[in-house]
Amino acid sequence: MTPEQPPPSSYDELAGLVVELRLVVAAQAAAIERLEARIVEQDGEIAELKRRLAADSRNSSKPPSGDGLGKRPAPKSLRKASGRRGVGRAGPRAIPVADWSRSPTRT
């Protein structure tokens, strides 16, 4: 035998170590089960909080004032712009568009 190696343990000492290790493994298995159950519970809570966070006035009964400032307001009209500009005021004082391009004749 070399001086670095400890002397061989007796059978009783080894049997005691096996019993201790089995108790440690059983305690660790119980802790793992508790932690796994906690993870499942927290996953459910996270899903519920994400659902609540995503709720706004469009997909729940929440009022629009509760939406906060983070989102843009919904468009007022779904009609598309025609691309044409307004001509101006209609009526007897209206100036036709063709007259705008000419230089004034009187000042």
C-alpha positions, 0 to 999 in steps of 0.5 A: 500500500502507498502512503497517499491512499487511506487504509481500506474501510471496514464493511460497516463503515461503507454500509453506513456511508451507503445509508447516508448517501441514500438519505441524501439522494431521497432528500434531493429527490423530494426537493426536486419534486417540490421545485418542479411543482413550483415551476409548473405553478409559476408557469401558470402565473406567468401565462395569466400575467401575460394574458392580462398584460396583452388585454386592452380595450379591443380584446376585453371589456376594459375601457379605452381610457385604461389602455395607457399612452403606449399604443396609438389610437385607432384610426377615425375612419377606414376610408382611404384618401383620394389624393385630390386636394381641396379647391377652397371655399365654395360659393359666390366668393370662391376663386377658381383654381385656374386664376391662382396661377396667373399674376394679379392684374390689380393690386 
